[in-house]
Amino acid sequence: MTPTYDAVIAGASFAGLALAQRLRGRVLLVDRDEIGENQTSACGAPLRLVKAMGAEDAVQQVHERLYIYTAARRHEWDLRREPFCTFDYRRFCDLALSRSSAEFVRASAQRLEGHTVYTTRGAYRGRFIADCTGWRAALASTVAPPAAIEQWRAFGLESEVTCAFPAGLHFYFWRDCVPDGYAWAFPCENRVRFGVLSYRGETKLRPRLQTLLDRFGVAPESMHGGYLAAGTYDPVVGDLFVVGDSGGQCLPLTGEGIRTAVRAAWQVGDLLSAVLEGEATLAWAKDAYRAYVAAQRRGIRFLAAATWAAMRLPDRPLDVVISAFSGAAGQRAFLRRYLGMFGQTESWFP
Ligand SMILES: Cc1cc2nc3c(=O)[nH]c(=O)nc-3n(C[C@H](O)[C@H](O)[C@H](O)COP(=O)(O)OP(=O)(O)OC[C@H]3O[C@@H](n4cnc5c(N)ncnc54)[C@H](O)[C@@H]3O)c2cc1C
């Protein structure tokens, strides 16, 4: 007989773990890798978010400043109202998992039929199903036509190396090194995550990363990377809830996708828990999640336009635009809107 759960979640990274924490009932998490094994991210996120996931012990360094470097100069942003941190991915995942009562199965989710997820370890049935498998959208892609889940994909590659570096999150718009994207340096204790990103989704980024590392006089250690998926198409396919990068919820321009994945997952967790407790119907939860994602579209369109500008503007005009947002009032206005994206909307509950 097919094992049956209240919810089956494919993918046990940021979105999957956040959803498992919030969902009441009997929950199964399915991931093709062990929990925390497969880091793709630079793991920079708001400190408050990491704490709310119960993963404060994974924090490596707190950052109250963000620096944007253009060809001409450095712009400093104040993050003291919402400090960010860099954290250890494996530890984060272990701590987040320990905060949920979900069961875990290591298996690759292959397809969805109705409410049954077929995996390499057998089939599992759930009253609710969520696809949290990242840009591959492993389940959604088996039930939705490709056009319905089309994503815009950037690609990032990074290497974590041992060296000293000033605190803060550092972003470099250096065209000689990253012609269609940006580079970053995220310090984490005595190590630094150096990375390069191509907005166009160019994957052969090793030479660019090498150029960046040469500039700082450090040698690459192990590398990791992957796609960042933006799109925010309809996040409900049939009865399937699509959350995080699989729903294209990574933000254009900045490539920030941890906060958005976790917050969208919390939203879905709260909605489905209300259904489980008989307070709401599944149809209501689907509509509420659709409305939640639709409310992000304006901000996402703005960030997509800013990405377009960042790719195409020559150095000087790009510097002028960044300067315009880097004054105290510009920073406050941008950060208020930006950090408000994918916020929580408790008021929707019936
Ligand atoms: C180089 C790089 C650096 C980044 N740095 C940052 C950063 O500093 N801050 C930030 O906010 N964002 C960052 N991002 C973006 C961020 O990593 C993603 O937006 C975020 O990981 C999305 O979380 P998720 O849970 O949706 O998907 P993922 O983190 O991609 O997790 C998907 C999970 O699904 C599993 N999976 C995949 N296929 C299957 C399958 N068929 N069956 C079962 N399991 C499956 C995977 O093993 C994985 O555990 C970065 C991205 C890259 C590529």
Ligand as a Chemical Component Dictionary entry (heavy atoms), coordinates in Angstrom:
data_LIG
# 
_chem_comp.id                   LIG 
_chem_comp.type                 NON-POLYMER 
_chem_comp.pdbx_formal_charge   0 
_chem_comp.three_letter_code    LIG 
# 
loop_
_chem_comp_atom.comp_id 
_chem_comp_atom.atom_id 
_chem_comp_atom.alt_atom_id 
_chem_comp_atom.type_symbol 
_chem_comp_atom.charge 
_chem_comp_atom.model_Cartn_x 
_chem_comp_atom.model_Cartn_y 
_chem_comp_atom.model_Cartn_z 
_chem_comp_atom.pdbx_ordinal 
LIG C1  C1  C 0 26.181 30.637 -6.452 1  
LIG C2  C2  C 0 24.906 31.080 -5.802 2  
LIG C3  C3  C 0 24.952 31.920 -4.690 3  
LIG C4  C4  C 0 23.757 32.347 -4.089 4  
LIG N1  N1  N 0 23.833 33.131 -2.978 5  
LIG C5  C5  C 0 22.694 33.521 -2.354 6  
LIG C6  C6  C 0 22.770 34.283 -1.149 7  
LIG O1  O1  O 0 23.833 34.563 -0.614 8  
LIG N2  N2  N 0 21.593 34.682 -0.582 9  
LIG C7  C7  C 0 20.388 34.363 -1.120 10 
LIG O2  O2  O 0 19.360 34.764 -0.565 11 
LIG N3  N3  N 0 20.301 33.603 -2.238 12 
LIG C8  C8  C 0 21.413 33.161 -2.850 13 
LIG N4  N4  N 0 21.339 32.369 -3.966 14 
LIG C9  C9  C 0 20.005 31.927 -4.417 15 
LIG C10 C10 C 0 19.516 30.825 -3.466 16 
LIG O3  O3  O 0 20.537 29.871 -3.300 17 
LIG C11 C11 C 0 18.271 30.128 -4.023 18 
LIG O4  O4  O 0 17.329 31.085 -4.406 19 
LIG C12 C12 C 0 17.715 29.215 -2.923 20 
LIG O5  O5  O 0 18.639 28.170 -2.676 21 
LIG C13 C13 C 0 16.363 28.633 -3.318 22 
LIG O6  O6  O 0 15.972 27.740 -2.306 23 
LIG P1  P1  P 0 15.036 26.501 -2.656 24 
LIG O7  O7  O 0 14.802 25.775 -1.391 25 
LIG O8  O8  O 0 13.878 26.950 -3.464 26 
LIG O9  O9  O 0 15.898 25.595 -3.672 27 
LIG P2  P2  P 0 17.303 24.927 -3.486 28 
LIG O10 O10 O 0 18.083 25.557 -2.395 29 
LIG O11 O11 O 0 17.912 24.860 -4.847 30 
LIG O12 O12 O 0 16.963 23.459 -3.006 31 
LIG C14 C14 C 0 16.365 22.499 -3.821 32 
LIG C15 C15 C 0 16.447 21.155 -3.111 33 
LIG O13 O13 O 0 15.742 20.201 -3.887 34 
LIG C16 C16 C 0 16.512 19.035 -4.024 35 
LIG N5  N5  N 0 16.123 18.393 -5.260 36 
LIG C17 C17 C 0 16.354 18.807 -6.525 37 
LIG N6  N6  N 0 15.795 17.950 -7.400 38 
LIG C18 C18 C 0 15.197 16.987 -6.652 39 
LIG C19 C19 C 0 14.440 15.836 -6.987 40 
LIG N7  N7  N 0 14.179 15.481 -8.240 41 
LIG N8  N8  N 0 13.977 15.076 -5.978 42 
LIG C20 C20 C 0 14.209 15.401 -4.674 43 
LIG N9  N9  N 0 14.936 16.482 -4.319 44 
LIG C21 C21 C 0 15.406 17.265 -5.295 45 
LIG C22 C22 C 0 17.959 19.520 -4.007 46 
LIG O14 O14 O 0 18.842 18.479 -3.606 47 
LIG C23 C23 C 0 17.881 20.648 -2.968 48 
LIG O15 O15 O 0 18.084 20.177 -1.659 49 
LIG C24 C24 C 0 22.503 31.923 -4.603 50 
LIG C25 C25 C 0 22.464 31.049 -5.696 51 
LIG C26 C26 C 0 23.641 30.636 -6.291 52 
LIG C27 C27 C 0 23.570 29.683 -7.455 53 
# 
loop_
_chem_comp_bond.comp_id 
_chem_comp_bond.atom_id_1 
_chem_comp_bond.atom_id_2 
_chem_comp_bond.value_order 
_chem_comp_bond.pdbx_ordinal 
LIG C1  C2  SING 1  
LIG C2  C3  SING 2  
LIG C2  C26 DOUB 3  
LIG C3  C4  DOUB 4  
LIG C4  N1  SING 5  
LIG C4  C24 SING 6  
LIG N1  C5  DOUB 7  
LIG C5  C6  SING 8  
LIG C5  C8  SING 9  
LIG C6  O1  DOUB 10 
LIG C6  N2  SING 11 
LIG N2  C7  SING 12 
LIG C7  O2  DOUB 13 
LIG C7  N3  SING 14 
LIG N3  C8  DOUB 15 
LIG C8  N4  SING 16 
LIG N4  C9  SING 17 
LIG N4  C24 SING 18 
LIG C9  C10 SING 19 
LIG C10 O3  SING 20 
LIG C10 C11 SING 21 
LIG C11 O4  SING 22 
LIG C11 C12 SING 23 
LIG C12 O5  SING 24 
LIG C12 C13 SING 25 
LIG C13 O6  SING 26 
LIG O6  P1  SING 27 
LIG P1  O7  DOUB 28 
LIG P1  O8  SING 29 
LIG P1  O9  SING 30 
LIG O9  P2  SING 31 
LIG P2  O10 DOUB 32 
LIG P2  O11 SING 33 
LIG P2  O12 SING 34 
LIG O12 C14 SING 35 
LIG C14 C15 SING 36 
LIG C15 O13 SING 37 
LIG C15 C23 SING 38 
LIG O13 C16 SING 39 
LIG C16 N5  SING 40 
LIG C16 C22 SING 41 
LIG N5  C17 SING 42 
LIG N5  C21 SING 43 
LIG C17 N6  DOUB 44 
LIG N6  C18 SING 45 
LIG C18 C19 SING 46 
LIG C18 C21 DOUB 47 
LIG C19 N7  SING 48 
LIG C19 N8  DOUB 49 
LIG N8  C20 SING 50 
LIG C20 N9  DOUB 51 
LIG N9  C21 SING 52 
LIG C22 O14 SING 53 
LIG C22 C23 SING 54 
LIG C23 O15 SING 55 
LIG C24 C25 DOUB 56 
LIG C25 C26 SING 57 
LIG C26 C27 SING 58 
# 
